[in-house]
Amino acid sequence: MINLVRALGIAFLFAKAGYAQTGQTTRYWDCCKPSCAWSGKASVSQPVLTCDRNQNALTDPNVKSGCDGGTAFACANNSPWAVDDNTAYGFAAVRINGGTESSWCCACYELTFTSSAIAGKKMIVQATNTGGDLGQNHFDLMIPGGGVGAFAQGCPAQYGSWNGGATYGGVSSRAGCDSLPAAVREGCYFRFDWFQGADNPSVSFQTVTCPSQLTAISGCTRH
């Protein structure tokens, strides 16, 4: 047990210091209020911003999630975007070996893809969510049309209807993005353009300072 605790502590220190580690990715977009949008999760400037059905920002962290009958949802501007041909920004649900939400909520990570057609490309993501079904060093990238997973009720509640493809994996082609609401369509196209349709590519990753472009959207920075 002592050796296990020591190993987990070393893993966390390496992650905190920004040393490169290896990890995995998946994708999702369930429209639910992100976990880091609740107060008390970490030492941050404020919890992650959420939006109502009309994409108006909500600043009250106590508003109930739309996936539980409330009115707080993930904002459409949490969609990923290309900075240039080799760099992209976005958001993700994460689980980092040796850490907890208090250590990763609103932290940023530079992912370098190590498999598929996008090997060598980099994506900087801010952690805004987590998930009990995530593995260790796991980044579940927020990509519209990436699959609603276990929370199928969120997107229809926010947009009135949702034709997002398979529950896990989402739409299967760029044309499938055309069936999504206009507010998130560009984020879906990202998967088939910059992301080249990559299916859960592996990564190496390290902690980095969050770009202002990401914190301006999330409203959240770590202290």
Summary of the structure (lengths in Angstrom):
residues: 223
radius of gyration: 16.5
end to end distance: 31.8
largest distance: 53.2
contacts: 764
relative contact order: 0.25
helix: 26%
strand: 26%
